[in-house]
Amino acid sequence: MPTVKYLPRSDEWVVLESRRRGGDMGELVLMEEELSAVSATDVRNALVTRAANFDQVEEQALISAVPEGYFDEGPYRDVRLMWDGEALLVAFTHVMTWPEDADEEDVAIALGRILMPHLRQSGSQMKSVEPNYSYVAPDLAFDIMLTVRSRGKTIQEIVDIADGAQLLCSAFSDGTVTRESAADLIRGRRRASP
């Protein structure tokens, strides 16, 4: 039995054998406490089914930022899962203070470079690093999307990849990232992996 499935007739989700309505736009909402029990492949398949049901290319899944008993349509974690018509993605927005000596393109390239070792180690790839212009100065924001392998993984494992990427982005923005701190993060993830 799949850990997650979408029911087209009722526009409902079944997560761990429990029916639920979606978020504000009907999207799948997962609770933090169930991430380690939910199959990433099942989420991908459910997102594909909902996208097809509404003749859309894309669909997303959100993660509640509060425990299940307190959830009522938000708030959500910044990390979200997406089906883009080709692959399962994990996405987040990185916000930083605008650097004095660089433009958006330079920062996007630097963020991509700093993430590469982490992504290689996790078997993921960079899909995009795009400026998000809905933030105003002094903040500079980037929407970062990572292509992840879903086979044999739980959603918690995929969220861990995004969390590690967010840590690296924050260290880069704070000026605290070094080769050693990046290597420690990657080695820590390698030890934690089965």
Accessible surface in RSA format (square Angstrom, percent):
REM  Atomic radii and reference values for relative SASA: ProtOr
REM  Chains: A
REM  Algorithm: Lee & Richards
REM  Probe-radius: 1.40
REM  Slices: 20
REM RES _ NUM      All-atoms   Total-Side   Main-Chain    Non-polar    All polar
REM                ABS   REL    ABS   REL    ABS   REL    ABS   REL    ABS   REL
RES MET A   1   159.16  82.4  79.96  52.9  79.20 188.6  65.88  56.0  93.28 123.6
RES PRO A   2    62.23  45.4  51.76  47.2  10.47  38.1  56.97  47.0   5.26  32.7
RES THR A   3    33.00  23.5  30.54  31.0   2.46   5.9  32.76  44.0   0.24   0.4
RES VAL A   4     2.27   1.5   0.00   0.0   2.27   5.5   0.12   0.1   2.15   5.8
RES LYS A   5    70.86  34.6  69.82  42.8   1.04   2.5  32.45  29.2  38.41  40.9
RES TYR A   6    10.66   5.0   0.00   0.0  10.66  27.7   0.00   0.0  10.66  13.1
RES LEU A   7    35.40  19.7  35.20  25.2   0.20   0.5  35.40  24.9   0.00   0.0
RES PRO A   8    62.05  45.2  51.37  46.8  10.68  38.8  51.37  42.4  10.68  66.4
RES ARG A   9   246.03 103.3 204.51 104.2  41.52  98.9  85.80 117.3 160.23  97.1
RES SER A  10    40.50  34.2  26.99  36.0  13.50  31.1  35.50  75.6   5.00   7.0
RES ASP A  11    43.66  30.6  41.80  41.6   1.86   4.4  18.12  42.7  25.54  25.5
RES GLU A  12    25.62  14.7  25.62  19.4   0.00   0.0   0.87   1.7  24.75  20.2
RES TRP A  13     0.00   0.0   0.00   0.0   0.00   0.0   0.00   0.0   0.00   0.0
RES VAL A  14    13.87   9.1  13.59  12.3   0.28   0.7  13.59  11.8   0.28   0.8
RES VAL A  15     1.12   0.7   0.00   0.0   1.12   2.7   0.00   0.0   1.12   3.0
RES LEU A  16    69.96  39.0  49.53  35.4  20.43  51.4  53.49  37.6  16.47  44.3
RES GLU A  17   131.70  75.6 100.74  76.2  30.95  73.7  27.64  53.5 104.05  85.0
RES SER A  18    59.94  50.7  54.83  73.2   5.11  11.8  30.46  64.9  29.49  41.3
RES ARG A  19   153.26  64.4 127.75  65.1  25.51  60.7  48.47  66.2 104.79  63.5
RES ARG A  20    41.21  17.3  32.99  16.8   8.22  19.6  30.87  42.2  10.35   6.3
RES ARG A  21   155.71  65.4 141.98  72.4  13.73  32.7  65.31  89.3  90.40  54.8
RES GLY A  22    14.21  17.5   0.00   N/A  14.21  17.5   0.07   0.2  14.14  31.7
RES GLY A  23     8.39  10.3   0.00   N/A   8.39  10.3   0.02   0.0   8.37  18.7
RES ASP A  24    97.45  68.3  64.71  64.4  32.73  77.4  29.63  69.7  67.81  67.6
RES MET A  25   152.10  78.8 133.99  88.7  18.10  43.1 113.86  96.8  38.23  50.7
RES GLY A  26    13.50  16.7   0.00   N/A  13.50  16.7  11.28  31.0   2.22   5.0
RES GLU A  27     8.65   5.0   8.65   6.5   0.00   0.0   2.33   4.5   6.32   5.2
RES LEU A  28     0.00   0.0   0.00   0.0   0.00   0.0   0.00   0.0   0.00   0.0
RES VAL A  29     2.00   1.3   1.81   1.6   0.19   0.5   1.81   1.6   0.19   0.5
RES LEU A  30     0.00   0.0   0.00   0.0   0.00   0.0   0.00   0.0   0.00   0.0
RES MET A  31     7.14   3.7   7.14   4.7   0.00   0.0   7.14   6.1   0.00   0.0
RES GLU A  32    69.09  39.7  63.52  48.1   5.57  13.3  44.90  86.9  24.19  19.8
RES GLU A  33   103.36  59.3  67.60  51.1  35.77  85.2  67.42 130.4  35.95  29.3
RES GLU A  34    14.94   8.6  12.53   9.5   2.41   5.7   7.72  14.9   7.22   5.9
RES LEU A  35     0.00   0.0   0.00   0.0   0.00   0.0   0.00   0.0   0.00   0.0
RES SER A  36    74.52  63.0  59.93  80.0  14.60  33.6  31.35  66.8  43.17  60.5
RES ALA A  37    55.46  51.0  36.29  56.0  19.18  43.6  45.87  64.6   9.59  25.4
RES VAL A  38     0.10   0.1   0.00   0.0   0.10   0.2   0.10   0.1   0.00   0.0
RES SER A  39    31.24  26.4  28.17  37.6   3.07   7.1  21.61  46.0   9.63  13.5
RES ALA A  40     0.00   0.0   0.00   0.0   0.00   0.0   0.00   0.0   0.00   0.0
RES THR A  41    42.72  30.4  42.72  43.3   0.00   0.0  40.03  53.8   2.68   4.1
RES ASP A  42    25.97  18.2  24.60  24.5   1.37   3.2   1.15   2.7  24.82  24.8
RES VAL A  43     0.00   0.0   0.00   0.0   0.00   0.0   0.00   0.0   0.00   0.0
RES ARG A  44    72.76  30.5  72.76  37.1   0.00   0.0  10.37  14.2  62.38  37.8
RES ASN A  45    66.85  46.1  64.11  62.0   2.75   6.6  26.33  63.4  40.52  39.2
RES ALA A  46     3.82   3.5   0.14   0.2   3.68   8.4   3.27   4.6   0.55   1.4
RES LEU A  47     0.00   0.0   0.00   0.0   0.00   0.0   0.00   0.0   0.00   0.0
RES VAL A  48    49.92  32.8  49.21  44.6   0.70   1.7  49.21  42.8   0.70   1.9
RES THR A  49    56.27  40.0  51.03  51.7   5.24  12.5  30.44  40.9  25.83  39.0
RES ARG A  50    15.58   6.5  15.58   7.9   0.00   0.0   0.00   0.0  15.58   9.4
RES ALA A  51     3.04   2.8   3.04   4.7   0.00   0.0   3.04   4.3   0.00   0.0
RES ALA A  52    67.90  62.4  48.71  75.2  19.20  43.7  56.43  79.5  11.47  30.4
RES ASN A  53    64.73  44.6  32.88  31.8  31.85  76.7  11.14  26.8  53.59  51.8
RES PHE A  54    93.98  47.0  73.86  45.7  20.12  52.4  79.28  48.1  14.70  42.1
RES ASP A  55   139.17  97.5 103.94 103.5  35.23  83.3  36.86  86.7 102.31 102.0
RES GLN A  56    83.47  46.7  65.79  48.1  17.68  42.1  27.09  57.7  56.38  42.8
RES VAL A  57   102.79  67.6  93.70  84.8   9.08  21.9  98.20  85.3   4.59  12.4
RES GLU A  58    98.64  56.6  92.45  69.9   6.19  14.7  21.20  41.0  77.44  63.2
RES GLU A  59    14.13   8.1   7.24   5.5   6.89  16.4   7.09  13.7   7.04   5.7
RES GLN A  60    56.51  31.6  55.94  40.9   0.56   1.3  13.95  29.7  42.55  32.3
RES ALA A  61     0.00   0.0   0.00   0.0   0.00   0.0   0.00   0.0   0.00   0.0
RES LEU A  62    18.30  10.2  18.21  13.0   0.09   0.2  18.30  12.9   0.00   0.0
RES ILE A  63     0.01   0.0   0.00   0.0   0.01   0.0   0.00   0.0   0.01   0.0
RES SER A  64     0.48   0.4   0.00   0.0   0.48   1.1   0.00   0.0   0.48   0.7
RES ALA A  65    53.62  49.3  21.36  33.0  32.26  73.4  26.29  37.0  27.33  72.4
RES VAL A  66    36.46  24.0  33.61  30.4   2.86   6.9  36.24  31.5   0.22   0.6
RES PRO A  67    77.59  56.6  75.32  68.7   2.27   8.3  77.07  63.6   0.53   3.3
RES GLU A  68    97.69  56.1  88.69  67.1   9.00  21.4  27.53  53.2  70.17  57.3
RES GLY A  69    77.47  95.5   0.00   N/A  77.47  95.5  37.96 104.2  39.50  88.5
RES TYR A  70   173.75  81.1 149.77  85.2  23.98  62.4 107.65  80.9  66.10  81.5
RES PHE A  71    50.31  25.2  28.13  17.4  22.18  57.7  28.13  17.1  22.18  63.5
RES ASP A  72   119.37  83.6 102.95 102.5  16.42  38.8  31.02  73.0  88.35  88.1
RES GLU A  73   101.33  58.2  82.81  62.6  18.52  44.1  19.37  37.5  81.96  66.9
RES GLY A  74    14.55  17.9   0.00   N/A  14.55  17.9   6.68  18.3   7.88  17.6
RES PRO A  75    86.04  62.7  76.57  69.8   9.48  34.4  85.16  70.3   0.88   5.5
RES TYR A  76    59.51  27.8  34.41  19.6  25.09  65.3  34.33  25.8  25.18  31.0
RES ARG A  77    59.81  25.1  47.79  24.4  12.02  28.6  23.85  32.6  35.96  21.8
RES ASP A  78    61.44  43.0  45.54  45.3  15.89  37.6  38.87  91.5  22.57  22.5
RES VAL A  79     0.87   0.6   0.78   0.7   0.09   0.2   0.78   0.7   0.09   0.3
RES ARG A  80    46.37  19.5  46.37  23.6   0.00   0.0  15.59  21.3  30.79  18.7
RES LEU A  81     0.00   0.0   0.00   0.0   0.00   0.0   0.00   0.0   0.00   0.0
RES MET A  82    26.00  13.5  26.00  17.2   0.00   0.0  25.56  21.7   0.44   0.6
RES TRP A  83    28.95  11.6  28.95  14.0   0.00   0.0  21.72  11.6   7.22  11.7
RES ASP A  84    22.67  15.9  12.28  12.2  10.39  24.6   9.33  22.0  13.34  13.3
RES GLY A  85    33.76  41.6   0.00   N/A  33.76  41.6   8.54  23.4  25.21  56.5
RES GLU A  86   142.40  81.8 111.79  84.6  30.62  72.9  42.18  81.6 100.22  81.8
RES ALA A  87    26.13  24.0  22.72  35.1   3.41   7.8  26.13  36.8   0.00   0.0
RES LEU A  88     2.76   1.5   0.84   0.6   1.92   4.8   0.84   0.6   1.92   5.2
RES LEU A  89     1.60   0.9   1.60   1.1   0.00   0.0   1.60   1.1   0.00   0.0
RES VAL A  90     0.00   0.0   0.00   0.0   0.00   0.0   0.00   0.0   0.00   0.0
RES ALA A  91     0.20   0.2   0.20   0.3   0.00   0.0   0.20   0.3   0.00   0.0
RES PHE A  92     0.25   0.1   0.25   0.2   0.00   0.0   0.25   0.2   0.00   0.0
RES THR A  93    22.67  16.1  12.96  13.1   9.70  23.1   4.98   6.7  17.69  26.7
RES HIS A  94    13.22   7.2  10.87   7.6   2.35   6.0   5.39   5.6   7.83   9.1
RES VAL A  95    60.88  40.1  37.62  34.1  23.26  56.1  37.62  32.7  23.26  63.1
RES MET A  96    16.64   8.6   8.79   5.8   7.84  18.7  16.64  14.1   0.00   0.0
RES THR A  97    95.53  67.9  85.47  86.7  10.05  24.0  52.80  70.9  42.72  64.6
RES TRP A  98    98.44  39.5  87.16  42.2  11.28  26.5  75.35  40.2  23.10  37.5
RES PRO A  99    32.16  23.4  20.72  18.9  11.44  41.6  29.79  24.6   2.36  14.7
RES GLU A 100   184.59 106.0 141.06 106.7  43.53 103.6  62.01 119.9 122.58 100.1
RES ASP A 101   134.29  94.1  98.37  97.9  35.92  84.9  47.86 112.6  86.44  86.2
RES ALA A 102    30.40  28.0  16.08  24.8  14.32  32.6  22.34  31.5   8.06  21.3
RES ASP A 103    70.96  49.7  67.95  67.6   3.01   7.1  28.69  67.5  42.27  42.2
RES GLU A 104    39.51  22.7  39.51  29.9   0.00   0.0   4.72   9.1  34.79  28.4
RES GLU A 105   121.77  69.9 114.84  86.9   6.93  16.5  38.38  74.2  83.39  68.1
RES ASP A 106    76.36  53.5  69.61  69.3   6.76  16.0  18.63  43.8  57.74  57.6
RES VAL A 107     4.45   2.9   3.19   2.9   1.26   3.0   4.45   3.9   0.00   0.0
RES ALA A 108    15.83  14.6  13.11  20.2   2.72   6.2  13.46  18.9   2.37   6.3
RES ILE A 109    81.52  46.4  73.65  54.9   7.87  19.0  80.21  57.8   1.31   3.6
RES ALA A 110    29.46  27.1  25.19  38.9   4.27   9.7  27.46  38.7   2.00   5.3
RES LEU A 111     0.00   0.0   0.00   0.0   0.00   0.0   0.00   0.0   0.00   0.0
RES GLY A 112    10.49  12.9   0.00   N/A  10.49  12.9  10.49  28.8   0.00   0.0
RES ARG A 113   175.37  73.6 164.20  83.7  11.17  26.6  59.62  81.5 115.75  70.2
RES ILE A 114    39.68  22.6  34.40  25.6   5.28  12.7  37.85  27.3   1.83   5.0
RES LEU A 115     0.00   0.0   0.00   0.0   0.00   0.0   0.00   0.0   0.00   0.0
RES MET A 116    75.22  39.0  75.22  49.8   0.00   0.0  62.37  53.0  12.85  17.0
RES PRO A 117    49.34  36.0  45.35  41.3   3.99  14.5  46.90  38.7   2.44  15.1
RES HIS A 118     0.28   0.2   0.23   0.2   0.05   0.1   0.22   0.2   0.06   0.1
RES LEU A 119     1.33   0.7   1.33   1.0   0.00   0.0   1.33   0.9   0.00   0.0
RES ARG A 120   168.28  70.7 146.50  74.7  21.79  51.9  74.96 102.4  93.32  56.6
RES GLN A 121    48.71  27.2  19.00  13.9  29.71  70.7  15.86  33.8  32.85  24.9
RES SER A 122    18.96  16.0   4.96   6.6  14.00  32.3  14.50  30.9   4.46   6.2
RES GLY A 123    22.03  27.2   0.00   N/A  22.03  27.2  16.83  46.2   5.20  11.7
RES SER A 124     7.44   6.3   0.00   0.0   7.44  17.1   0.56   1.2   6.88   9.6
RES GLN A 125   126.06  70.5 123.01  89.9   3.05   7.3  33.83  72.0  92.23  70.0
RES MET A 126    42.33  21.9  17.85  11.8  24.48  58.3  17.85  15.2  24.48  32.4
RES LYS A 127    95.35  46.5  67.74  41.6  27.61  65.7  41.68  37.5  53.67  57.2
RES SER A 128    26.61  22.5  20.06  26.8   6.55  15.1  22.02  46.9   4.59   6.4
RES VAL A 129    23.59  15.5   8.14   7.4  15.45  37.2   8.14   7.1  15.45  41.9
RES GLU A 130    96.74  55.5  96.74  73.2   0.00   0.0  33.27  64.4  63.46  51.8
RES PRO A 131    37.28  27.2  24.58  22.4  12.71  46.2  24.58  20.3  12.71  79.0
RES ASN A 132    32.40  22.3  24.86  24.0   7.55  18.2   5.10  12.3  27.30  26.4
RES TYR A 133   155.35  72.5 128.90  73.3  26.45  68.8 109.47  82.3  45.87  56.5
RES SER A 134    94.24  79.6  55.13  73.6  39.10  90.1  55.26 117.7  38.98  54.6
RES TYR A 135    92.00  43.0  75.86  43.2  16.14  42.0  46.21  34.7  45.79  56.4
RES VAL A 136   119.38  78.6 111.46 100.9   7.92  19.1 115.54 100.4   3.84  10.4
RES ALA A 137    81.74  75.2  56.93  87.9  24.80  56.4  57.28  80.7  24.45  64.8
RES PRO A 138    92.85  67.7  89.41  81.5   3.44  12.5  92.57  76.4   0.28   1.7
RES ASP A 139    52.79  37.0  50.35  50.1   2.44   5.8   0.24   0.6  52.55  52.4
RES LEU A 140     5.88   3.3   4.68   3.3   1.20   3.0   5.88   4.1   0.00   0.0
RES ALA A 141     0.81   0.7   0.00   0.0   0.81   1.8   0.00   0.0   0.81   2.1
RES PHE A 142     0.00   0.0   0.00   0.0   0.00   0.0   0.00   0.0   0.00   0.0
RES ASP A 143    35.01  24.5  34.66  34.5   0.34   0.8   6.57  15.5  28.43  28.4
RES ILE A 144     0.04   0.0   0.00   0.0   0.04   0.1   0.00   0.0   0.04   0.1
RES MET A 145    45.90  23.8  45.90  30.4   0.00   0.0  38.60  32.8   7.30   9.7
RES LEU A 146     0.00   0.0   0.00   0.0   0.00   0.0   0.00   0.0   0.00   0.0
RES THR A 147    35.04  24.9  33.74  34.2   1.30   3.1  26.70  35.9   8.33  12.6
RES VAL A 148     8.61   5.7   0.00   0.0   8.61  20.8   1.21   1.1   7.41  20.1
RES ARG A 149   162.13  68.1 155.54  79.3   6.59  15.7  55.62  76.0 106.51  64.6
RES SER A 150    13.57  11.5   9.86  13.2   3.71   8.5   0.00   0.0  13.57  19.0
RES ARG A 151   215.25  90.4 200.03 102.0  15.22  36.2  75.50 103.2 139.75  84.7
RES GLY A 152    79.29  97.8   0.00   N/A  79.29  97.8  43.13 118.4  36.16  81.0
RES LYS A 153    46.05  22.5  41.57  25.5   4.48  10.7  38.02  34.2   8.03   8.6
RES THR A 154    38.71  27.5  38.71  39.2   0.00   0.0  36.68  49.3   2.02   3.1
RES ILE A 155     0.00   0.0   0.00   0.0   0.00   0.0   0.00   0.0   0.00   0.0
RES GLN A 156    48.27  27.0  48.27  35.3   0.00   0.0  23.38  49.8  24.89  18.9
RES GLU A 157    59.39  34.1  56.02  42.4   3.37   8.0  32.28  62.4  27.11  22.1
RES ILE A 158     0.00   0.0   0.00   0.0   0.00   0.0   0.00   0.0   0.00   0.0
RES VAL A 159     0.00   0.0   0.00   0.0   0.00   0.0   0.00   0.0   0.00   0.0
RES ASP A 160    47.17  33.0  47.17  46.9   0.00   0.0   8.26  19.4  38.91  38.8
RES ILE A 161    10.93   6.2  10.90   8.1   0.02   0.0  10.90   7.9   0.02   0.1
RES ALA A 162     0.00   0.0   0.00   0.0   0.00   0.0   0.00   0.0   0.00   0.0
RES ASP A 163    37.30  26.1  35.67  35.5   1.63   3.9  17.24  40.6  20.06  20.0
RES GLY A 164     0.00   0.0   0.00   N/A   0.00   0.0   0.00   0.0   0.00   0.0
RES ALA A 165     0.00   0.0   0.00   0.0   0.00   0.0   0.00   0.0   0.00   0.0
RES GLN A 166    43.93  24.6  43.31  31.7   0.62   1.5  17.51  37.3  26.43  20.0
RES LEU A 167   107.14  59.7 102.09  73.0   5.05  12.7 103.04  72.4   4.10  11.0
RES LEU A 168     5.62   3.1   4.89   3.5   0.73   1.8   5.60   3.9   0.02   0.0
RES CYS A 169     0.00   0.0   0.00   0.0   0.00   0.0   0.00   0.0   0.00   0.0
RES SER A 170    49.91  42.2  48.54  64.8   1.37   3.1  23.80  50.7  26.11  36.6
RES ALA A 171    21.85  20.1  18.59  28.7   3.26   7.4  21.14  29.8   0.71   1.9
RES PHE A 172    54.06  27.0  44.44  27.5   9.61  25.0  44.44  26.9   9.61  27.5
RES SER A 173    38.02  32.1   7.54  10.1  30.48  70.2   8.70  18.5  29.32  41.1
RES ASP A 174   104.67  73.3  71.93  71.6  32.74  77.4  20.67  48.7  83.99  83.8
RES GLY A 175    65.05  80.2   0.00   N/A  65.05  80.2  33.04  90.7  32.00  71.7
RES THR A 176    87.27  62.1  71.30  72.3  15.96  38.0  68.45  91.9  18.82  28.4
RES VAL A 177    31.23  20.5  14.75  13.4  16.48  39.7  14.75  12.8  16.48  44.7
RES THR A 178    69.45  49.4  58.93  59.7  10.52  25.1  64.47  86.6   4.98   7.5
RES ARG A 179   213.90  89.8 198.40 101.1  15.51  36.9  76.53 104.6 137.37  83.3
RES GLU A 180   118.62  68.1 116.10  87.8   2.52   6.0  64.77 125.3  53.85  44.0
RES SER A 181    45.93  38.8  36.52  48.7   9.41  21.7  39.33  83.8   6.60   9.2
RES ALA A 182    13.26  12.2  13.26  20.5   0.00   0.0  13.26  18.7   0.00   0.0
RES ALA A 183    31.30  28.8  26.27  40.5   5.04  11.5  30.79  43.4   0.51   1.4
RES ASP A 184    83.02  58.2  74.66  74.3   8.37  19.8  27.19  64.0  55.84  55.7
RES LEU A 185    34.08  19.0  27.20  19.5   6.88  17.3  33.32  23.4   0.76   2.1
RES ILE A 186    17.95  10.2  17.94  13.4   0.01   0.0  17.95  12.9   0.00   0.0
RES ARG A 187   107.08  45.0 106.04  54.1   1.04   2.5  42.45  58.0  64.63  39.2
RES GLY A 188    28.62  35.3   0.00   N/A  28.62  35.3  23.31  64.0   5.31  11.9
RES ARG A 189    58.60  24.6  56.36  28.7   2.24   5.3  16.39  22.4  42.21  25.6
RES ARG A 190   136.83  57.5 127.61  65.1   9.22  22.0  57.46  78.5  79.37  48.1
RES ARG A 191   183.07  76.9 151.50  77.2  31.57  75.2  80.05 109.4 103.03  62.4
RES ALA A 192    82.73  76.1  44.92  69.3  37.81  86.0  56.45  79.5  26.28  69.6
RES SER A 193    59.83  50.6  41.82  55.8  18.00  41.5  25.59  54.5  34.24  48.0
RES PRO A 194   162.97 118.8  89.64  81.7  73.33 266.6 129.52 106.9  33.45 207.9
END  Absolute sums over single chains surface
CHAIN  1 A    10408.1       8323.6       2084.5       5491.7       4916.4
END  Absolute sums over all chains
TOTAL         10408.1       8323.6       2084.5       5491.7       4916.4
